[in-house]
Amino acid sequence: MVDVVLLAGRLLLLALLYLFLFAAIRAGIGLVRGRGVSVSHGLALAVVQGPKEIQGTKVPISGPVVIGRSPGADIVIADDFVSGSHARVAPSGGDGATLEDLQSTNGTVLGSQRVYGPTKIKAGDVITIGKVKLRVEKA
């Protein structure tokens, strides 16, 4: 009887270990998505101020880029002031892009103005989300 209980305990411990590893890998994928990718034209978002884990990250705006706290976001920001899906930057005709706040609680700031609807952005603009600053750069 004791052997059966010990075997069940070992199997439960092993299952919990695999569950933990799966959750850690899933969260880590969001942190590294987009690193090292370069695009020869268009714009990119560069993290210029924020946690050291994401500082220096540069993500090309070749499609919609979601910024938030959720592990599924393209740029993951581990900050209590950042919503799960906080903001989205999408390319628009030519060399421009559009910034949109995704109904976040604490808002998105472009330069010194809070963003309420889709707003055009260009190279040199600074986006502030929580304590993180992202600069729009030419890729």
PECOR-V566099 format. One record per helix or strand of 2 or more residues. SS is the DSSP state (h for helix, s for strand). FROM is the first residue (numbers start at 1). TO is the last residue. If there is no record, write none. Layout:
# PECOR-V566099
<<SS,FROM,TO> <SS,FROM,TO>>
This chain:
# PECOR-V566099
<<h,2,32> <s,43,49> <s,58,60> <s,65,68> <s,75,76> <s,87,91> <s,97,101> <s,109,110> <s,113,114> <s,119,121> <s,126,129> <s,132,138>>
